[in-house]
Amino acid sequence: MEENGEMEFPAFPYKPYSIQLDFMKFLYESLNRGGLSMLESPTGTGKTLSMICSALQWHVDRKKSENNGKEKLGEGNGGGGDDDEPDWLRNFVPNKEADVVKSKTVMHKRKNGSHLKGKGENVRDLLSSYSSGEGEKGRGDKKEERSVKGKDGVGEVDDAEFLLEEYNSESEVGGKSKRKSVGGDDVLSSEEEDEADELVGGEEESRVKIYFCSRTHSQLSQFMKELRKTKFGSELKVVCLGSRKNLCINEEVLKLGGSNRINEKCSMLQKNKKNEASKMKQKLSSGKRVRVNKSSSGCPMLRRKKIEEFASEVIQMEALDIEDLVHIGRDIGGCPYYGSRKMLPAADLVVLPYQSLLSKSSRESLGLNLKDSVIMIDEAHNLADTLISMYDARISWSQLKQLQSHLDGYFQRFCNVLGAGNRRYIQTLMIITRAFVRMLSCDEKHVNGTDHPVPCDTMTINEFLFALNIDNINLVKLLQYVKESNIIYKVCGYGDKLALSQNIGPGGDAEINEESAISGFRALADMLSSLINNNSDGKMIVSRPMQTCNGLEGGYVKYVMLTGEKIFSEVLDQAHAVVLAGGTLQPIEETKERLFRSLNLNELPFFSCGHIVPSKNILPVAVKLGPSGRSFDFSYKARSSSTMIGELGLLLSNLVTVVPEGVVVFFSSFEYESQVYDAWKESGIVTRIMKKKRIFREPRKSTDVEAVLREYKDTIDSLSITGSTSCNGAILFAIVGGKISEGINFSDGAGRCIVMVGLPYPSPSDVELMERVKHIEGLGKTIPSETVSGDRDVKTGLQILRRCKGRGKEYYENLCMKAVNQSIGRAIRHVNDYAAILLVDARYASDPMTRNTPHTTDKLPQWIKSHLVPTTNNYGEVHRLLHQFFKSHKNKEATGK
């Protein structure tokens, strides 16, 4: 909005600082321009509120412009659905015909799996080994109602509930595969019902939306609180999406605890109800098709009337967060998870986690249409890691063995009554599963021809497919079958019923086993989906199980996505604008290298502002020397020496005497922190520190972090009130990359001094990381994907790093500095806050007058870098700077100025 040529943002609830106004203007102009942009604004500068007021003002102005010009942007929400979604809920898609055409197009594309075909034994020959005794007699049109005879041929066992419906795969020349109803041709197939549903009814016309994403539900809740401070919270239609774990109100499902178990139970309830509904289909009459309405779900919270009541009530209210939605859902008795999804077509603003928008399958499931919309991604420093990890896949040795047992048992039981399509695809799954197991359990010669078995190996997708001899299997059609046929629930249901009768007595937890089996089957499906990627997109990691007293244990196959550029481009190409925002995005080269490598950084609109705090409120110092005059060197080789550990202990013993209230010390890893703490305890350093500050340590279990933080802050607050002279606060030992280093608020007394110990480079023993470094550097086969075990993984990683001279080296260094920036950014949280930041390592120090090459500290955030004391001649200078800094602020607090 502009008045008198000056852009204004009337929704901002306070008088904005100049940097907030600059931020909002830049964002508004970026949305007008479209495309990708990045905005960095330190935590505590009102970033979230600035994003809301700028982006939503742009949205309102755009709608006014469209209405005045009678122009329409966007062409309706894209449709989609997944097998665990109630059928009636799919009706919310406004543009029905377009979406049906789209779904058919997608189906047509899926059948093209020609790039997977290769030389080698034809899959039909492989299948023949399982097909003995199968003739036309076994291929007949068996019906689901038919009872199944027992293995011994005597008597009958009612296992018909586990029998798959007849499945005719698409022909070689094209056409759409259909899962036919066992009731006959006069009853609509499930696909036909879904398509018919999408051609009738209609919701409110879709509109261009703003999608706001963040990493955690707590961050989304904070966004909603900020939104309600503005007029947009009540004027615009807002939908907040969350996970089942956070939105489910079915107590029987919630008590399962874990996210995966809750998701599986929700899906099972719906599958079970659909199976019951299928059995109740009306019989044919007069040779006509009979349309039968199917019940939506086995969950009592998914009654159509209650969901619609929930959606109609919530959409009229002001912006509600997840806790509010759960409360209303409980009152109405309707599911907030599916109810919130039903409100999507009418929404102006959709607030949701990363996963829901960035994962293609999640977008399709939710029916999110990104065309011409705005996507705002907060906490974007996590974006590359989060996006790539979404497309990783992993299946364990134990899951494979269980799945192999279930498939074998199922096929043996139902072989003679399965149709040809089902029989062929199940046999293919058995071949693949056995090939995976065979690779993990090889004990004579390594698959790539080495002389000795090795516990871990990396290879390309093509190498993996050829090693397993499954390169000729059409994985696209196989995955389509898994999705459409309901085989996961049939095979796992029968397998667990068998296990229950054989191994689990009264009181056994069959439910847990069933979910475990389903999770294993889905892990295999995810792995097969990964194998469809381009050969250069990722690497396969094969970690073989180790022999223990209980037999083979451990072991897994994992697909590691190496680049997110193609995935991110799918989002970028559809949206009108994509905004990456965060408190610390520097160094941006790390994000660029992984998500938009082909884009020239000089062409990328990038905004970075200083902090709202005055320069005198921060004291960043590069600490080169310790109290004894020794140079600090926390490199991988030197950090474990008793000299370095002792010198660091002396430094902290001095710091606690001059720094008031709270000190947070960041170590590179839990292992190193434990090593240092144990050495200090033995040498008496811990006792010296405890005389001035109580020591707290970050726990390894993330569930214990909140309690430790609460006690740490309570200790500081209580000592501040009592005015104790002997003990003046607390000190917290934290881990870079741990829970405390991300998103934790150390405002005021909780973080008067942040100490960064060394440069926290990632471990060279991380096989996945080294594969990414090789990929970015473009090393290819110049350094082979060597097998690793024991200390050899570190040596292999160091060998790779030594060969890196360009992008790979830059990427590795950027990972380090990104971790530093996130950790030290925990201190200053508001305009009146103040803190010292000590970078303890000689590698941080430099003389800017003589330096003519890039330096590590160039990658610090601008608001810290511009005030950095780059070097000191001795520790005495550091101590004096700290003394003056805290004395001046103590006097300021005393005088109230």
Secondary structure as UniProt FT lines:
FT   STRAND          2..3
FT   TURN            4..5
FT   STRAND          6..7
FT   TURN            10..11
FT   HELIX           18..33
FT   STRAND          35..40
FT   TURN            43..44
FT   HELIX           47..69
FT   TURN            83..84
FT   HELIX           87..92
FT   HELIX           96..110
FT   HELIX           114..116
FT   HELIX           123..128
FT   TURN            129..130
FT   TURN            132..133
FT   HELIX           136..139
FT   TURN            144..145
FT   STRAND          148..149
FT   TURN            151..152
FT   STRAND          156..157
FT   HELIX           160..162
FT   STRAND          167..168
FT   TURN            172..173
FT   STRAND          178..179
FT   TURN            182..183
FT   TURN            185..186
FT   HELIX           190..198
FT   STRAND          210..214
FT   HELIX           217..227
FT   TURN            228..229
FT   HELIX           232..235
FT   STRAND          238..240
FT   HELIX           244..247
FT   HELIX           251..254
FT   TURN            255..256
FT   HELIX           259..279
FT   TURN            286..287
FT   HELIX           300..302
FT   HELIX           304..314
FT   TURN            315..316
FT   HELIX           322..332
FT   HELIX           336..342
FT   HELIX           344..346
FT   STRAND          349..353
FT   HELIX           354..358
FT   HELIX           360..366
FT   TURN            371..372
FT   STRAND          374..377
FT   HELIX           380..382
FT   HELIX           383..390
FT   STRAND          393..396
FT   HELIX           397..414
FT   HELIX           415..417
FT   HELIX           420..441
FT   TURN            447..448
FT   STRAND          456..459
FT   HELIX           461..468
FT   TURN            471..472
FT   HELIX           475..485
FT   HELIX           487..503
FT   TURN            506..507
FT   HELIX           510..530
FT   TURN            531..532
FT   TURN            535..537
FT   STRAND          538..543
FT   STRAND          546..548
FT   TURN            549..550
FT   STRAND          551..553
FT   STRAND          556..561
FT   HELIX           565..574
FT   STRAND          577..582
FT   HELIX           588..595
FT   TURN            597..598
FT   HELIX           601..603
FT   STRAND          606..608
FT   HELIX           615..617
FT   STRAND          618..623
FT   TURN            627..628
FT   TURN            636..640
FT   HELIX           642..658
FT   STRAND          661..667
FT   HELIX           670..683
FT   HELIX           685..690
FT   TURN            691..692
FT   STRAND          693..697
FT   HELIX           702..704
FT   HELIX           705..722
FT   STRAND          729..735
FT   TURN            736..737
FT   TURN            740..743
FT   HELIX           748..751
FT   STRAND          753..757
FT   TURN            764..765
FT   HELIX           767..777
FT   HELIX           780..782
FT   TURN            790..791
FT   HELIX           792..803
FT   HELIX           807..824
FT   TURN            825..826
FT   TURN            831..832
FT   STRAND          835..840
FT   HELIX           842..844
FT   TURN            848..850
FT   HELIX           856..859
FT   HELIX           862..865
FT   TURN            866..867
FT   HELIX           875..895
//
